[in-house]
Each structure stands twice: as structure tokens, then as C-alpha cells.
Amino acid sequence: MDLGSADKILDFAIRKEEDAAKLYTDLAARMDRPYMKKTFEGFAREELGHKAKLVSVREGRKLVLSDEKVQDLKISDHLVDVRPSAELDYQQALILAMKEEKAAYKLYSDLAEAADDTGLKELFLALAQEEAKHKLRFEIEYDEQILSEN
């Protein structure tokens, strides 16, 4: 992957992080319970943090990366897809969020696999791990708030 295509990939990833932040901001606005609203607002901030990391890499900065493995509860693997709508309840919002984080994880994993540059590969793997952490947090919330109630 040459520098020109690396910049295009970084720009694409930056747009994906902006989209994710907007999704979580929108979900926060739809929640009627304060803790639900706060959860999604926090994820929106984290996605903007990912965007900031990507922007700094595009500007030539190096990042300190973690190779921590994240557990996958695979809860979202067994749930029906949910589309964003004005009528989402908390369960549906969690499902949507889990699926989005899983897709983001796959995207960054695929980008890492395609990257020739070691720095970009490490960045994308680190971002994939961040998305896996988000998915795990949503899965834990789903397990505690939805599955334990049933």
C-alpha cells in the first residue's frame, strides 16, 4: 500500500469513525433513561477519540499501541439485525451497537491485512481491538440488562 492509498484508507476510516460517533449520538438522544443516554454518549466520545488517533497518524504521528486480546461473547452472532429507527428500544439499540462494532472490527482487521506498511498494520489492528472492546462492553450490558431479565 503506497502513501497515496494509505491516506485514502485513513480518510475512509476517519469517515467511519465520524459515522459511528453520529450513530451513538443519535441513539443517546432516543434513550429515555439517563444511564442509557450516558452509555451511548460515552461511546460517541470514544469514536471521536478513534478519529483523532487516525487524524494524528495521517499527520505523521506515531501511536503507542496495545496487543491486548479481547474476549468475544458472541452474543451478537445469534441476534437478528436491527435497523436504526425512531422507535428503537434499549434492547434494539444494544443489538444495533453490537452489530456496528462487529462490522468496525472486521473493517479494521481487513484493512490491517491489506496494509503493506507495518505502522498502518499495527494501527488498524489496535483500532480493531478497540472496536472489539466496545462490542464486548455492549455484549456485557446486553447480558446484564436483557438476558438476565428473561
Backbone bond lengths (Angstrom), bond angles and torsions (degrees), N, CA, C in turn:
res aa  C-N    CA-C-N  psi(-1)  N-CA   C-N-CA  omega(-1)  CA-C   N-CA-C  phi
1 M - - - 1.452 - - 1.526 107.50 -
2 D 1.320 117.94 121.85 1.464 120.06 -179.51 1.529 109.97 -85.55
3 L 1.337 115.33 172.80 1.467 120.24 -175.60 1.528 111.83 -60.30
4 G 1.319 117.36 -39.35 1.464 120.08 179.13 1.512 111.45 -61.08
5 S 1.322 117.05 -45.41 1.460 118.95 179.46 1.525 110.68 -72.80
6 A 1.333 117.80 -30.89 1.466 120.65 176.35 1.525 109.83 -62.28
7 D 1.323 117.74 -43.09 1.464 120.65 177.50 1.526 111.03 -62.51
8 K 1.331 117.05 -40.22 1.473 120.48 178.34 1.525 110.42 -63.56
9 I 1.325 116.56 -41.98 1.461 120.26 179.37 1.525 110.15 -65.67
10 L 1.328 116.79 -42.64 1.462 119.72 177.68 1.523 111.04 -62.62
11 D 1.331 117.36 -41.58 1.470 120.31 177.58 1.529 110.76 -61.22
12 F 1.332 116.05 -42.31 1.464 120.97 178.07 1.536 109.88 -61.44
13 A 1.329 117.02 -46.80 1.461 121.47 -179.62 1.534 110.84 -63.37
14 I 1.310 117.18 -37.76 1.469 121.32 177.40 1.525 109.91 -62.12
15 R 1.326 116.93 -44.23 1.474 120.16 177.90 1.535 110.82 -62.20
16 K 1.338 117.38 -39.13 1.467 120.77 178.89 1.530 110.90 -63.23
17 E 1.327 117.07 -39.13 1.465 120.59 178.17 1.530 110.46 -67.64
18 E 1.327 117.26 -38.82 1.465 120.81 176.20 1.522 110.00 -62.44
19 D 1.335 117.11 -43.22 1.463 121.62 178.49 1.527 111.01 -61.12
20 A 1.331 116.09 -42.93 1.465 120.25 -179.92 1.529 110.31 -64.69
21 A 1.323 116.99 -42.19 1.472 120.25 178.76 1.522 110.36 -61.85
22 K 1.312 116.86 -41.25 1.474 120.73 178.36 1.530 110.41 -64.64
23 L 1.330 117.39 -42.85 1.460 120.64 178.65 1.525 110.48 -57.59
24 Y 1.332 116.90 -48.49 1.467 120.03 -177.70 1.524 111.84 -68.42
25 T 1.325 117.15 -33.30 1.462 120.32 175.43 1.529 109.66 -65.13
26 D 1.322 116.10 -43.66 1.469 120.61 177.80 1.529 111.20 -63.01
27 L 1.345 116.69 -43.30 1.465 119.70 178.99 1.528 110.39 -63.67
28 A 1.322 116.86 -39.59 1.468 120.36 178.64 1.525 110.49 -59.44
29 A 1.313 116.32 -42.06 1.466 120.61 -178.62 1.530 112.03 -65.32
30 R 1.327 117.70 -23.71 1.464 121.56 -178.35 1.525 113.45 -88.29
31 M 1.308 117.69 -12.28 1.459 121.07 -175.21 1.522 110.85 -81.39
32 D 1.332 115.81 137.80 1.464 119.80 -178.69 1.525 112.67 -95.25
33 R 1.300 118.59 -17.08 1.470 121.44 178.18 1.523 109.44 -99.15
34 P 1.334 117.25 134.05 1.471 120.77 -176.38 1.530 114.08 -56.13
35 Y 1.340 118.97 -40.18 1.458 119.04 -178.70 1.525 111.63 -67.27
36 M 1.334 117.16 -31.65 1.462 120.75 176.95 1.523 109.81 -67.63
37 K 1.324 115.38 -46.02 1.463 121.57 178.72 1.529 109.32 -58.27
38 K 1.329 116.52 -46.72 1.461 121.92 -178.42 1.537 111.59 -62.56
39 T 1.324 117.11 -39.37 1.468 121.35 179.06 1.522 110.55 -59.30
40 F 1.316 116.76 -49.95 1.464 119.96 -177.74 1.524 112.08 -70.80
41 E 1.324 117.77 -34.55 1.472 119.77 175.69 1.530 110.22 -62.87
42 G 1.316 116.68 -38.86 1.466 120.51 177.74 1.518 111.84 -63.05
43 F 1.320 116.79 -41.49 1.458 119.45 178.13 1.522 111.47 -66.98
44 A 1.318 117.27 -35.50 1.466 119.73 176.30 1.527 110.10 -60.81
45 R 1.331 116.55 -42.81 1.476 120.05 178.05 1.530 111.31 -63.53
46 E 1.326 117.08 -40.32 1.463 119.54 179.08 1.523 111.69 -63.92
47 E 1.323 116.71 -39.92 1.465 119.56 178.59 1.532 110.16 -64.76
48 L 1.326 117.54 -36.91 1.460 119.94 175.60 1.530 110.62 -67.02
49 G 1.325 116.96 -30.97 1.461 120.78 173.85 1.521 111.36 -65.48
50 H 1.331 116.54 -39.41 1.468 120.02 175.02 1.526 110.22 -61.93
51 K 1.327 115.33 -42.24 1.460 119.40 178.32 1.523 109.95 -58.98
52 A 1.320 116.77 -44.47 1.472 120.70 -179.85 1.533 110.93 -60.93
53 K 1.327 117.30 -39.95 1.473 120.68 176.89 1.522 110.56 -60.65
54 L 1.325 115.46 -45.30 1.463 119.69 -179.23 1.523 111.47 -64.42
55 V 1.318 116.60 -41.51 1.470 120.46 178.74 1.520 109.87 -62.31
56 S 1.326 117.14 -42.72 1.467 119.56 -179.28 1.528 111.30 -65.84
57 V 1.321 117.62 -35.38 1.470 120.16 176.31 1.527 109.75 -66.91
58 R 1.320 116.12 -42.39 1.464 119.43 178.60 1.522 110.83 -60.35
59 E 1.342 116.12 -30.88 1.469 120.97 179.21 1.526 112.23 -84.95
60 G 1.336 117.62 3.00 1.453 121.02 173.78 1.511 116.81 101.16
61 R 1.316 117.78 4.10 1.469 119.83 179.98 1.523 110.67 -82.47
62 K 1.329 115.55 151.81 1.464 122.60 174.98 1.524 108.13 -97.23
63 L 1.318 116.63 148.92 1.456 121.21 178.16 1.519 110.27 -115.90
64 V 1.329 115.78 150.45 1.463 120.98 171.36 1.523 106.25 -85.72
65 L 1.316 116.12 121.31 1.458 121.02 -172.99 1.521 111.44 -112.23
66 S 1.325 115.92 152.40 1.460 122.62 178.40 1.525 109.04 -109.86
67 D 1.330 116.18 144.16 1.466 119.46 176.82 1.529 110.53 -108.96
68 E 1.321 116.12 25.74 1.457 123.40 179.18 1.531 110.93 -61.19
69 K 1.335 116.85 136.12 1.461 121.52 175.84 1.528 108.55 -89.98
70 V 1.313 116.58 141.74 1.454 122.06 -177.89 1.520 109.24 -114.43
71 Q 1.313 115.60 133.58 1.462 121.46 179.28 1.528 109.90 -66.43
72 D 1.321 115.88 144.99 1.458 122.07 176.35 1.522 107.75 -118.80
73 L 1.327 117.53 112.49 1.457 121.38 179.30 1.530 111.90 -76.65
74 K 1.325 116.78 -14.60 1.463 124.18 177.60 1.537 113.83 59.85
75 I 1.330 116.19 22.32 1.462 119.95 178.66 1.527 110.11 -62.04
76 S 1.321 116.80 -43.87 1.471 119.91 -176.17 1.520 112.23 -67.37
77 D 1.327 117.61 -20.27 1.466 120.68 179.27 1.525 112.12 -63.60
78 H 1.320 116.57 -21.12 1.459 121.02 -173.81 1.526 113.13 -113.45
79 L 1.320 116.01 16.36 1.460 120.70 -178.86 1.524 110.53 -114.65
80 V 1.305 115.50 147.50 1.462 122.32 178.71 1.525 108.89 -71.54
81 D 1.332 116.76 141.33 1.462 121.51 178.25 1.526 110.39 -60.50
82 V 1.330 114.51 148.33 1.461 122.30 178.91 1.520 107.24 -124.89
83 R 1.310 116.37 136.91 1.459 121.27 176.78 1.530 109.19 -99.06
84 P 1.342 116.17 145.71 1.474 118.23 177.04 1.523 110.58 -61.40
85 S 1.309 115.77 135.11 1.461 121.01 175.45 1.526 108.38 -155.36
86 A 1.311 115.33 166.48 1.462 120.45 -179.06 1.523 111.33 -70.22
87 E 1.328 118.42 -17.88 1.461 122.03 -175.05 1.526 113.70 -99.74
88 L 1.328 118.74 15.40 1.459 120.16 -178.83 1.524 111.41 -62.80
89 D 1.337 115.96 132.92 1.460 118.73 170.00 1.533 107.85 -93.09
90 Y 1.330 116.66 179.84 1.464 120.51 -175.28 1.529 111.44 -62.68
91 Q 1.323 117.43 -41.62 1.464 120.93 178.95 1.524 110.60 -59.93
92 Q 1.307 117.43 -47.58 1.461 121.24 179.82 1.528 111.25 -64.23
93 A 1.336 116.25 -38.84 1.464 119.87 178.59 1.524 110.62 -63.60
94 L 1.322 117.31 -40.42 1.465 120.54 177.41 1.527 111.41 -64.46
95 I 1.323 116.24 -42.01 1.471 120.18 177.95 1.525 109.88 -61.19
96 L 1.323 116.78 -47.21 1.457 121.14 178.83 1.526 110.24 -58.06
97 A 1.325 116.41 -45.50 1.465 120.95 -179.00 1.533 111.23 -63.62
98 M 1.328 117.53 -43.27 1.470 120.21 178.31 1.522 110.93 -60.07
99 K 1.309 116.19 -45.08 1.470 120.91 -179.14 1.534 110.88 -64.91
100 E 1.334 116.74 -39.66 1.469 120.55 178.57 1.521 110.83 -64.41
101 E 1.328 116.42 -42.97 1.467 120.05 -179.93 1.527 110.98 -67.00
102 K 1.315 116.86 -36.67 1.466 120.46 176.80 1.529 110.14 -63.26
103 A 1.330 116.41 -42.74 1.471 120.59 178.49 1.527 110.83 -65.08
104 A 1.330 117.38 -39.76 1.466 120.79 178.23 1.521 110.67 -65.29
105 Y 1.340 116.73 -40.36 1.461 120.90 176.61 1.532 110.10 -58.62
106 K 1.324 115.94 -46.67 1.470 120.52 -179.37 1.527 110.45 -63.70
107 L 1.326 116.93 -42.23 1.457 120.94 179.02 1.529 110.68 -57.74
108 Y 1.335 117.09 -51.67 1.458 119.74 -177.89 1.527 111.63 -67.26
109 S 1.311 117.39 -34.55 1.467 120.08 176.37 1.529 110.23 -63.80
110 D 1.333 116.56 -43.27 1.464 120.96 178.70 1.531 111.24 -65.65
111 L 1.330 116.65 -40.70 1.465 119.98 178.01 1.526 110.56 -63.99
112 A 1.326 117.03 -39.26 1.467 120.58 178.15 1.526 110.25 -62.97
113 E 1.309 115.94 -41.59 1.464 120.25 -179.94 1.531 111.41 -64.42
114 A 1.328 116.88 -34.44 1.459 121.04 -177.80 1.526 113.34 -82.66
115 A 1.328 116.79 -16.78 1.468 120.41 -174.45 1.527 111.48 -75.22
116 D 1.333 115.54 133.00 1.463 121.71 174.37 1.524 110.35 -87.66
117 D 1.317 116.37 -31.85 1.454 122.68 -178.23 1.535 110.06 -76.41
118 T 1.321 117.01 124.85 1.461 121.77 -177.63 1.527 112.04 -59.78
119 G 1.326 117.31 -40.34 1.454 121.01 179.41 1.513 112.41 -62.35
120 L 1.342 116.34 -44.18 1.461 120.15 177.94 1.520 110.72 -65.90
121 K 1.324 116.59 -42.45 1.455 120.70 179.18 1.529 109.94 -57.40
122 E 1.331 116.84 -46.56 1.464 120.89 179.56 1.527 111.36 -64.29
123 L 1.329 116.64 -40.38 1.461 120.39 178.16 1.523 110.87 -60.54
124 F 1.326 116.59 -49.23 1.462 120.10 -178.02 1.527 111.41 -64.93
125 L 1.325 117.46 -36.93 1.467 119.79 176.57 1.532 110.55 -65.27
126 A 1.331 116.56 -39.85 1.468 120.21 177.98 1.525 110.46 -65.12
127 L 1.324 117.06 -42.35 1.463 119.79 178.56 1.530 110.85 -66.33
128 A 1.326 117.36 -36.08 1.464 120.70 175.86 1.532 109.50 -60.04
129 Q 1.327 116.74 -41.48 1.459 120.55 178.97 1.529 111.29 -65.74
130 E 1.329 117.16 -37.61 1.466 120.37 176.70 1.527 110.28 -61.54
131 E 1.329 116.51 -43.12 1.463 120.32 179.11 1.527 110.46 -66.18
132 A 1.335 117.10 -36.68 1.462 120.79 176.75 1.529 110.41 -63.59
133 K 1.331 117.12 -37.77 1.468 120.78 176.96 1.529 110.44 -63.48
134 H 1.329 116.05 -42.71 1.464 119.75 177.90 1.525 110.20 -60.27
135 K 1.325 115.81 -47.79 1.464 119.93 -179.51 1.523 110.30 -58.80
136 L 1.326 117.18 -43.41 1.461 120.83 179.32 1.529 110.48 -61.21
137 R 1.323 117.29 -42.85 1.468 119.61 179.33 1.528 111.28 -62.91
138 F 1.333 117.21 -39.94 1.460 119.89 176.32 1.527 110.74 -67.04
139 E 1.330 117.65 -38.56 1.465 120.54 178.66 1.533 111.11 -64.76
140 I 1.308 116.69 -40.59 1.463 120.22 178.14 1.528 110.12 -64.64
141 E 1.309 116.63 -43.98 1.470 120.98 177.27 1.527 110.32 -60.33
142 Y 1.326 116.46 -43.51 1.466 121.08 179.10 1.527 110.06 -62.63
143 D 1.331 116.35 -44.32 1.460 121.12 179.86 1.526 110.66 -61.76
144 E 1.321 116.88 -44.85 1.465 121.10 -176.88 1.518 113.24 -74.28
145 Q 1.339 117.10 -39.21 1.465 119.88 -173.41 1.534 113.91 -94.73
146 I 1.316 117.69 -28.60 1.458 119.84 -173.98 1.532 110.82 -108.90
147 L 1.327 116.70 -56.19 1.462 119.73 -175.84 1.527 112.39 -66.79
148 S 1.322 116.92 -37.38 1.464 119.48 -178.60 1.526 111.88 -71.41
149 E 1.329 116.77 -21.09 1.476 120.35 177.94 1.526 111.93 -79.33
150 N 1.323 116.83 -20.57 1.471 120.25 -175.91 1.494 111.83 -96.14
